[in-house]
């Protein structure tokens, strides 16, 4: 494909990106303003996208996403496997922080460690894939509860700051810092957690841990079909 063809694809994708959850219907003029394209260019691209099912136009002239993005999204979800994405993110965390990294999901009144990567250190937090831990104890458990709607000041703060830290809660000698990963419709997909001996986590500091886990949570959220922009100001609130 020549440069002109690549540019046309880029412009078409920019039109699709103009739609958001709050702006599901747009006029041609609104799309043109959001993309910065001439109205004639916008119309030509919109017609092509409509032809292939990526856009549809209602009787009042408003453009909306067509059925093709839904089909592709469903296909992606069917093919998606956490094992193709999560371990890589956890390895990146471990490489930078030199502490264990886990990915937890909820199972009833427990949180289950779905993926785990250990650091090359003799002294570390002892967690294995498949471990079931109480949902109401520990940083990742609190993250899961918070983003599944649990009420209370503690969970309000977690939802606002996008993380939870626990020191000696599950075990007096361990500590953890955790943040959410989101999927389609911004529903909770799981929680990333960094854990280790309490003295080392305290020495490293939450402020140093957060940028590392937020970076990987953002990447996983994008891979899971969520909106990664939620992490743009995470930790600064």
Buried (B, 14 or more C-beta within 10 A) or exposed (E): EEEEEEEBEEBBEBBBEBBEEEEEBBEBEBBBBBBEBEEEBBBBBBEBBBEEBBBBBEEEEBBEBBEBBEEEEEEEEEEEEBEEBBBBBBEBBBEBBBBBBBBBBBEEEBBBBBBBBBBEBEEBBEBEEEBEBEBBBBBBBBBBBBBEEBEEEEBEBBBEBBBBBBBEBBBEEBBBBBBBBBBBEBEBBBBBBBBBBBEBBEEBEBEEBBEBBBBBBBBBBBBBBBBBEBBEEBBEE
